[in-house]
Amino acid sequence: MPPDGAIRLALDSVRFELAGSAEWRGGIAQSAGNHALRARADGLAPAGLALASTPVAVPVAGSTAASNGERAAQSVDDDETTSWANAPGAPAEITYRLARPALLRELVLKLTGWRERSYPLRVFVDGAEVYRGTTPKNLGYVTLPLAPRHGSEVRIALDGQADDAGAIRMLEVANQANADTGAQQVARSQLSIIEAEFYELP
């Protein structure tokens, strides 16, 4: 209300526009499914609300693996010079214990050989499968959408052999040693994770 307490009315003409399939009912949406109207008036800014959802990182309290378990923590140490991988012939899976139960929606991974290799993966939260698919070849990190599941234990498992076909080549790099992603040092039957990050929606 203005400081003088007066109430001022806006008598601007309002133009209604109908967009999409709907039934016109006096210029107002009055029933289910009949909400495809817009109202505009000269000199008045359109009202709108924009909301942005920012994923919230969920910290990891611990990690275990049946193979090379002493290096499991290197997959969540925020150091891209370290990684974990199962030994050849050993189970290609790793389990993370979250610092708190969370409704996970995304898993972000940096995998060895990210430009040259696609990994078929299965992801479980507290024993329930929340993702099954093959990671695309990428320029570093890949984001996997997870079926919403509340839990505190996440298991990532290789589901078959990794695929090296269709690699992304960095031809503009003069010294190809600088473009090495480590794929040649890891067999296609191994799961090798440089970094794993877990996210929930706020």
PASEBA-1860 file (N, C-alpha, C; in nm, 3 decimals):
! residues 202
1> MPPDGAIR> 0.085/-0.118/0.000/0.000/0.000/0.000/0.089/0.124/0.000 ~ 0.055/0.230/-0.077/0.133/0.353/-0.079/0.143/0.414/0.060 ~ 0.249/0.499/0.086/0.268/0.559/0.219/0.149/0.643/0.265 ~ 0.078/0.706/0.170/-0.035/0.791/0.211/-0.161/0.712/0.241 ~ -0.152/0.580/0.227/-0.266/0.496/0.259/-0.370/0.487/0.150 ~ -0.351/0.561/0.042/-0.450/0.559/-0.067/-0.439/0.430/-0.146 ~ -0.549/0.383/-0.193/-0.553/0.263/-0.277/-0.567/0.306/-0.421 ~ -0.472/0.268/-0.501/-0.475/0.306/-0.642/-0.510/0.184/-0.726
9> LALDSVRF> -0.598/0.203/-0.819/-0.643/0.095/-0.905/-0.578/0.108/-1.042 ~ -0.542/-0.004/-1.100/-0.492/-0.007/-1.238/-0.609/-0.040/-1.329 ~ -0.638/0.052/-1.419/-0.751/0.033/-1.510/-0.703/0.004/-1.652 ~ -0.584/-0.056/-1.661/-0.530/-0.089/-1.792/-0.615/-0.195/-1.859 ~ -0.624/-0.187/-1.991/-0.692/-0.292/-2.067/-0.608/-0.419/-2.063 ~ -0.675/-0.529/-2.045/-0.606/-0.658/-2.039/-0.645/-0.739/-2.162 ~ -0.544/-0.791/-2.232/-0.568/-0.873/-2.350/-0.546/-1.019/-2.313 ~ -0.645/-1.101/-2.339/-0.633/-1.244/-2.313/-0.598/-1.315/-2.443
17> ELAGSAEW> -0.506/-1.410/-2.435/-0.467/-1.489/-2.551/-0.487/-1.636/-2.520 ~ -0.541/-1.707/-2.616/-0.563/-1.850/-2.600/-0.458/-1.924/-2.681 ~ -0.381/-2.010/-2.614/-0.276/-2.086/-2.682/-0.300/-2.234/-2.658 ~ -0.303/-2.310/-2.763/-0.323/-2.453/-2.748/-0.470/-2.491/-2.749 ~ -0.494/-2.617/-2.723/-0.630/-2.670/-2.726/-0.700/-2.641/-2.594 ~ -0.806/-2.561/-2.599/-0.882/-2.529/-2.479/-1.018/-2.475/-2.519 ~ -1.106/-2.461/-2.425/-1.239/-2.406/-2.450/-1.248/-2.269/-2.385 ~ -1.284/-2.167/-2.465/-1.293/-2.031/-2.412/-1.416/-2.018/-2.322
25> RGGIAQSA> -1.393/-1.972/-2.198/-1.502/-1.957/-2.103/-1.492/-1.821/-2.036 ~ -1.523/-1.718/-2.110/-1.528/-1.585/-2.051/-1.394/-1.526/-2.015 ~ -1.287/-1.578/-2.073/-1.157/-1.518/-2.048/-1.086/-1.568/-1.925 ~ -1.140/-1.666/-1.857/-1.077/-1.719/-1.737/-1.076/-1.871/-1.745 ~ -0.964/-1.931/-1.706/-0.958/-2.076/-1.702/-1.036/-2.124/-1.580 ~ -1.145/-2.198/-1.604/-1.235/-2.230/-1.495/-1.252/-2.379/-1.469 ~ -1.184/-2.462/-1.543/-1.203/-2.604/-1.520/-1.073/-2.679/-1.547 ~ -1.072/-2.804/-1.506/-0.951/-2.885/-1.523/-0.913/-2.895/-1.669
33> GNHALRAR> -0.785/-2.879/-1.696/-0.736/-2.890/-1.832/-0.757/-2.765/-1.916 ~ -0.815/-2.659/-1.859/-0.844/-2.537/-1.935/-0.761/-2.422/-1.875 ~ -0.630/-2.436/-1.884/-0.540/-2.338/-1.823/-0.440/-2.285/-1.925 ~ -0.481/-2.270/-2.051/-0.389/-2.229/-2.156/-0.409/-2.084/-2.196 ~ -0.435/-1.996/-2.098/-0.460/-1.855/-2.127/-0.345/-1.769/-2.079 ~ -0.324/-1.657/-2.149/-0.228/-1.557/-2.106/-0.297/-1.421/-2.102 ~ -0.262/-1.342/-2.004/-0.318/-1.207/-1.993/-0.204/-1.107/-1.997 ~ -0.220/-1.000/-2.080/-0.118/-0.897/-2.093/-0.183/-0.760/-2.084
41> ADGLAPAG> -0.106/-0.664/-2.035/-0.152/-0.525/-2.028/-0.034/-0.434/-2.055 ~ -0.058/-0.328/-2.134/0.048/-0.233/-2.167/0.101/-0.168/-2.040 ~ 0.234/-0.160/-2.030/0.296/-0.093/-1.916/0.314/-0.180/-1.794 ~ 0.261/-0.302/-1.796/0.275/-0.392/-1.682/0.367/-0.507/-1.719 ~ 0.466/-0.528/-1.637/0.558/-0.639/-1.662/0.487/-0.770/-1.633 ~ 0.508/-0.872/-1.717/0.443/-1.001/-1.691/0.494/-1.062/-1.561 ~ 0.403/-1.121/-1.488/0.439/-1.186/-1.362/0.488/-1.326/-1.392 ~ 0.592/-1.364/-1.325/0.645/-1.498/-1.347/0.731/-1.540/-1.231
49> LALASTPV> 0.752/-1.668/-1.220/0.833/-1.723/-1.113/0.927/-1.825/-1.173 ~ 1.056/-1.806/-1.154/1.156/-1.899/-1.205/1.231/-1.959/-1.087 ~ 1.234/-2.090/-1.081/1.303/-2.160/-0.973/1.413/-2.246/-1.032 ~ 1.528/-2.241/-0.972/1.641/-2.324/-1.016/1.676/-2.421/-0.904 ~ 1.683/-2.549/-0.939/1.720/-2.650/-0.841/1.869/-2.680/-0.854 ~ 1.940/-2.671/-0.745/2.083/-2.699/-0.744/2.108/-2.829/-0.670 ~ 2.171/-2.927/-0.734/2.198/-3.053/-0.666/2.285/-3.031/-0.542 ~ 2.262/-3.111/-0.440/2.338/-3.103/-0.316/2.428/-3.225/-0.307
57> AVPVAGST> 2.557/-3.200/-0.290/2.652/-3.311/-0.281/2.634/-3.384/-0.148 ~ 2.639/-3.516/-0.154/2.630/-3.598/-0.033/2.768/-3.658/-0.007 ~ 2.830/-3.626/0.106/2.966/-3.676/0.131/2.968/-3.826/0.156 ~ 3.084/-3.884/0.131/3.105/-4.027/0.150/3.182/-4.049/0.280 ~ 3.133/-4.141/0.362/3.197/-4.171/0.489/3.299/-4.283/0.477 ~ 3.281/-4.372/0.379/3.373/-4.482/0.363/3.348/-4.558/0.235 ~ 3.444/-4.638/0.193/3.431/-4.715/0.070/3.502/-4.849/0.086 ~ 3.443/-4.952/0.025/3.501/-5.086/0.033/3.494/-5.153/-0.103
65> AASNGERA> 3.586/-5.243/-0.128/3.587/-5.321/-0.251/3.653/-5.455/-0.223 ~ 3.602/-5.560/-0.287/3.657/-5.693/-0.267/3.797/-5.704/-0.326 ~ 3.827/-5.618/-0.423/3.957/-5.620/-0.490/4.022/-5.483/-0.477 ~ 4.147/-5.480/-0.438/4.221/-5.354/-0.419/4.147/-5.260/-0.325 ~ 4.092/-5.318/-0.219/4.014/-5.239/-0.125/4.092/-5.128/-0.058 ~ 4.223/-5.145/-0.046/4.305/-5.042/0.017/4.311/-4.914/-0.066 ~ 4.272/-4.924/-0.193/4.273/-4.807/-0.281/4.133/-4.753/-0.308 ~ 4.032/-4.812/-0.246/3.894/-4.771/-0.275/3.872/-4.623/-0.246
73> AQSVDDDE> 3.932/-4.573/-0.139/3.912/-4.433/-0.102/3.970/-4.337/-0.205 ~ 4.060/-4.385/-0.290/4.119/-4.297/-0.391/4.019/-4.258/-0.499 ~ 3.904/-4.323/-0.501/3.801/-4.287/-0.600/3.711/-4.175/-0.550 ~ 3.732/-4.130/-0.427/3.651/-4.019/-0.372/3.739/-3.919/-0.298 ~ 3.866/-3.910/-0.337/3.959/-3.823/-0.265/3.977/-3.686/-0.329 ~ 3.897/-3.657/-0.433/3.905/-3.528/-0.502/4.044/-3.503/-0.559 ~ 4.109/-3.610/-0.601/4.243/-3.602/-0.660/4.240/-3.679/-0.792 ~ 4.249/-3.607/-0.903/4.236/-3.672/-1.033/4.362/-3.746/-1.076
81> TTSWANAP> 4.464/-3.747/-0.993/4.584/-3.826/-1.024/4.578/-3.964/-0.960 ~ 4.474/-3.992/-0.881/4.460/-4.123/-0.818/4.331/-4.189/-0.865 ~ 4.322/-4.319/-0.846/4.203/-4.393/-0.889/4.198/-4.527/-0.819 ~ 4.082/-4.591/-0.833/4.066/-4.730/-0.788/4.027/-4.814/-0.908 ~ 4.076/-4.938/-0.912/4.033/-5.036/-1.013/4.042/-5.175/-0.951 ~ 3.949/-5.261/-0.989/3.959/-5.399/-0.944/4.073/-5.469/-1.016 ~ 4.128/-5.571/-0.955/4.232/-5.651/-1.020/4.168/-5.735/-1.130 ~ 4.241/-5.765/-1.238/4.186/-5.848/-1.345/4.134/-5.981/-1.291
89> GAPAEITY> 4.012/-6.016/-1.329/3.952/-6.141/-1.285/3.879/-6.132/-1.153 ~ 3.897/-6.024/-1.079/3.830/-6.006/-0.950/3.697/-5.934/-0.972 ~ 3.607/-5.938/-0.873/3.478/-5.868/-0.888/3.497/-5.720/-0.921 ~ 3.431/-5.676/-1.026/3.444/-5.537/-1.071/3.334/-5.453/-1.009 ~ 3.344/-5.429/-0.880/3.243/-5.351/-0.810/3.304/-5.285/-0.687 ~ 3.240/-5.176/-0.647/3.286/-5.100/-0.531/3.162/-5.047/-0.458 ~ 3.172/-5.036/-0.326/3.059/-4.992/-0.245/3.098/-4.870/-0.163 ~ 3.009/-4.772/-0.162/3.032/-4.648/-0.086/2.927/-4.636/0.024
97> RLARPALL> 2.972/-4.595/0.141/2.881/-4.567/0.253/2.871/-4.416/0.267 ~ 2.751/-4.364/0.249/2.731/-4.221/0.257/2.737/-4.173/0.402 ~ 2.772/-4.046/0.419/2.782/-3.989/0.553/2.645/-3.980/0.620 ~ 2.538/-3.982/0.540/2.402/-3.977/0.593/2.309/-4.037/0.488 ~ 2.195/-4.090/0.530/2.097/-4.137/0.432/2.051/-4.020/0.345 ~ 2.029/-4.048/0.218/1.990/-3.941/0.125/1.906/-3.999/0.013 ~ 1.825/-3.912/-0.048/1.748/-3.948/-0.166/1.832/-3.909/-0.287 ~ 1.911/-4.001/-0.335/2.004/-3.971/-0.444/1.930/-3.959/-0.576
105> RELVLKLT> 1.974/-3.861/-0.659/1.917/-3.842/-0.792/2.021/-3.847/-0.902 ~ 2.148/-3.822/-0.868/2.253/-3.821/-0.970/2.381/-3.882/-0.915 ~ 2.451/-3.950/-1.005/2.585/-4.001/-0.977/2.677/-3.944/-1.083 ~ 2.783/-3.876/-1.040/2.879/-3.817/-1.132/3.009/-3.895/-1.122 ~ 3.059/-3.941/-1.237/3.179/-4.024/-1.239/3.282/-3.970/-1.336 ~ 3.408/-3.983/-1.297/3.518/-3.973/-1.393/3.582/-4.110/-1.397 ~ 3.579/-4.171/-1.513/3.625/-4.309/-1.530/3.752/-4.312/-1.612 ~ 3.840/-4.403/-1.581/3.964/-4.417/-1.658/3.930/-4.444/-1.804
113> GWRERSYP> 3.999/-4.372/-1.893/3.971/-4.389/-2.036/3.845/-4.319/-2.080 ~ 3.811/-4.208/-2.014/3.681/-4.143/-2.036/3.653/-4.108/-2.181 ~ 3.753/-4.073/-2.259/3.729/-4.038/-2.400/3.724/-4.161/-2.490 ~ 3.793/-4.269/-2.450/3.802/-4.387/-2.536/3.710/-4.501/-2.497 ~ 3.655/-4.497/-2.378/3.590/-4.617/-2.325/3.451/-4.587/-2.271 ~ 3.357/-4.678/-2.300/3.222/-4.675/-2.242/3.207/-4.794/-2.148 ~ 3.157/-4.770/-2.030/3.142/-4.874/-1.929/2.995/-4.912/-1.911 ~ 2.960/-5.040/-1.925/2.825/-5.083/-1.888/2.817/-5.097/-1.736
121> LRVFVDGA> 2.727/-5.022/-1.675/2.724/-5.017/-1.529/2.586/-5.049/-1.474 ~ 2.587/-5.100/-1.353/2.467/-5.110/-1.271/2.496/-5.041/-1.139 ~ 2.399/-4.965/-1.091/2.414/-4.892/-0.966/2.300/-4.931/-0.872 ~ 2.334/-4.957/-0.748/2.236/-4.999/-0.649/2.243/-4.906/-0.527 ~ 2.128/-4.872/-0.473/2.120/-4.799/-0.346/2.049/-4.888/-0.246 ~ 2.119/-4.924/-0.141/2.067/-5.016/-0.039/2.009/-5.142/-0.103 ~ 2.076/-5.193/-0.205/2.038/-5.318/-0.269/1.938/-5.307/-0.382 ~ 1.878/-5.192/-0.402/1.779/-5.173/-0.509/1.847/-5.107/-0.629
129> EVYRGTTP> 1.824/-5.162/-0.748/1.886/-5.106/-0.868/1.825/-4.970/-0.901 ~ 1.911/-4.871/-0.921/1.864/-4.736/-0.954/1.918/-4.689/-1.089 ~ 2.010/-4.765/-1.148/2.062/-4.730/-1.281/2.118/-4.855/-1.346 ~ 2.088/-4.867/-1.475/2.153/-4.969/-1.559/2.170/-4.909/-1.697 ~ 2.292/-4.905/-1.744/2.316/-4.846/-1.875/2.465/-4.838/-1.903 ~ 2.497/-4.779/-2.016/2.636/-4.766/-2.060/2.675/-4.619/-2.061 ~ 2.786/-4.589/-1.999/2.831/-4.450/-1.994/2.877/-4.407/-2.133 ~ 2.845/-4.284/-2.174/2.894/-4.235/-2.302/3.040/-4.195/-2.290
137> KNLGYVTL> 3.111/-4.202/-2.401/3.245/-4.145/-2.404/3.231/-3.994/-2.389 ~ 3.321/-3.933/-2.315/3.302/-3.794/-2.276/3.435/-3.723/-2.260 ~ 3.429/-3.598/-2.221/3.550/-3.517/-2.206/3.596/-3.508/-2.061 ~ 3.545/-3.593/-1.975/3.591/-3.593/-1.837/3.492/-3.660/-1.744 ~ 3.392/-3.584/-1.703/3.293/-3.635/-1.608/3.162/-3.668/-1.679 ~ 3.096/-3.773/-1.633/2.967/-3.812/-1.688/2.866/-3.815/-1.573 ~ 2.746/-3.764/-1.600/2.640/-3.760/-1.499/2.536/-3.867/-1.531 ~ 2.511/-3.955/-1.436/2.413/-4.062/-1.454/2.289/-4.031/-1.371
145> PLAPRHGS> 2.171/-4.026/-1.434/2.047/-4.004/-1.358/2.009/-4.131/-1.284 ~ 1.971/-4.117/-1.160/1.934/-4.233/-1.078/1.785/-4.231/-1.049 ~ 1.725/-4.350/-1.050/1.588/-4.360/-1.002/1.588/-4.320/-0.854 ~ 1.494/-4.236/-0.811/1.498/-4.188/-0.672/1.486/-4.303/-0.572 ~ 1.582/-4.308/-0.483/1.583/-4.414/-0.382/1.655/-4.360/-0.259 ~ 1.591/-4.368/-0.146/1.649/-4.320/-0.021/1.735/-4.430/0.039 ~ 1.859/-4.398/0.071/1.946/-4.499/0.130/2.080/-4.441/0.168 ~ 2.168/-4.527/0.216/2.299/-4.482/0.263/2.414/-4.564/0.207
153> EVRIALDG> 2.385/-4.666/0.128/2.491/-4.749/0.071/2.474/-4.759/-0.080 ~ 2.578/-4.725/-0.154/2.573/-4.724/-0.300/2.677/-4.822/-0.353 ~ 2.630/-4.912/-0.437/2.721/-5.008/-0.500/2.723/-4.985/-0.651 ~ 2.842/-4.974/-0.707/2.861/-4.957/-0.851/2.930/-5.082/-0.904 ~ 2.871/-5.143/-1.007/2.925/-5.268/-1.060/2.935/-5.262/-1.211 ~ 3.043/-5.317/-1.264/3.059/-5.331/-1.409/2.969/-5.445/-1.456 ~ 2.892/-5.419/-1.561/2.795/-5.517/-1.610/2.837/-5.565/-1.749 ~ 2.947/-5.638/-1.755/2.999/-5.685/-1.884/3.135/-5.624/-1.912
161> QADDAGAI> 3.169/-5.614/-2.040/3.299/-5.559/-2.080/3.284/-5.417/-2.131 ~ 3.381/-5.333/-2.099/3.381/-5.197/-2.150/3.403/-5.198/-2.301 ~ 3.357/-5.091/-2.366/3.363/-5.080/-2.513/3.459/-4.968/-2.550 ~ 3.555/-4.998/-2.637/3.654/-4.898/-2.678/3.627/-4.842/-2.817 ~ 3.519/-4.881/-2.881/3.491/-4.834/-3.017/3.442/-4.689/-3.014 ~ 3.476/-4.614/-3.119/3.426/-4.477/-3.131/3.487/-4.379/-3.034 ~ 3.617/-4.391/-3.010/3.683/-4.303/-2.914/3.685/-4.158/-2.962 ~ 3.687/-4.066/-2.867/3.703/-3.923/-2.896/3.852/-3.894/-2.902
169> RMLEVANQ> 3.902/-3.852/-3.016/4.045/-3.826/-3.033/4.075/-3.678/-3.017 ~ 4.186/-3.648/-2.949/4.230/-3.510/-2.930/4.345/-3.483/-3.027 ~ 4.313/-3.465/-3.154/4.415/-3.452/-3.257/4.491/-3.321/-3.247 ~ 4.432/-3.219/-3.185/4.500/-3.090/-3.177/4.610/-3.088/-3.072 ~ 4.622/-3.193/-2.991/4.728/-3.200/-2.890/4.853/-3.255/-2.956 ~ 4.960/-3.173/-2.961/5.082/-3.214/-3.030/5.147/-3.334/-2.963 ~ 5.158/-3.330/-2.832/5.217/-3.441/-2.758/5.104/-3.530/-2.708 ~ 5.082/-3.640/-2.776/4.969/-3.727/-2.743/4.979/-3.789/-2.604
177> ANADTGAQ> 5.100/-3.786/-2.547/5.114/-3.837/-2.410/5.033/-3.751/-2.313 ~ 5.015/-3.624/-2.348/4.937/-3.535/-2.262/4.787/-3.561/-2.271 ~ 4.746/-3.636/-2.373/4.605/-3.667/-2.392/4.569/-3.806/-2.341 ~ 4.665/-3.872/-2.278/4.643/-4.009/-2.231/4.542/-4.012/-2.117 ~ 4.442/-4.098/-2.128/4.340/-4.112/-2.023/4.358/-4.240/-1.941 ~ 4.462/-4.317/-1.972/4.490/-4.438/-1.896/4.418/-4.562/-1.942 ~ 4.345/-4.554/-2.053/4.267/-4.669/-2.099/4.355/-4.789/-2.132 ~ 4.475/-4.763/-2.182/4.562/-4.874/-2.222/4.619/-4.950/-2.103
185> QVARSQLS> 4.612/-4.891/-1.985/4.666/-4.958/-1.865/4.560/-5.038/-1.790 ~ 4.435/-5.031/-1.836/4.325/-5.098/-1.766/4.252/-5.187/-1.865 ~ 4.234/-5.314/-1.831/4.163/-5.407/-1.919/4.015/-5.371/-1.927 ~ 3.950/-5.415/-2.035/3.808/-5.385/-2.052/3.721/-5.457/-1.950 ~ 3.777/-5.556/-1.882/3.702/-5.628/-1.778/3.717/-5.562/-1.641 ~ 3.789/-5.451/-1.635/3.811/-5.382/-1.509/3.726/-5.255/-1.501 ~ 3.677/-5.228/-1.382/3.609/-5.102/-1.353/3.711/-5.011/-1.285 ~ 3.738/-4.896/-1.345/3.839/-4.805/-1.292/3.777/-4.667/-1.274
193> IIEAEFYE> 3.768/-4.622/-1.149/3.703/-4.496/-1.114/3.806/-4.398/-1.061 ~ 3.814/-4.282/-1.125/3.902/-4.175/-1.078/3.833/-4.093/-0.971 ~ 3.708/-4.056/-0.996/3.630/-3.981/-0.898/3.484/-4.022/-0.906 ~ 3.420/-4.033/-0.791/3.276/-4.059/-0.782/3.214/-3.954/-0.690 ~ 3.103/-3.895/-0.735/3.033/-3.794/-0.656/2.884/-3.827/-0.655 ~ 2.819/-3.800/-0.543/2.679/-3.836/-0.524/2.599/-3.710/-0.492 ~ 2.481/-3.698/-0.557/2.403/-3.576/-0.542/2.256/-3.608/-0.515 ~ 2.196/-3.523/-0.431/2.052/-3.525/-0.409/1.997/-3.388/-0.446
201> LP> 1.867/-3.380/-0.470/1.804/-3.251/-0.495/1.764/-3.188/-0.363 ~ 1.771/-3.053/-0.353/1.736/-2.989/-0.226/1.588/-3.004/-0.195
END
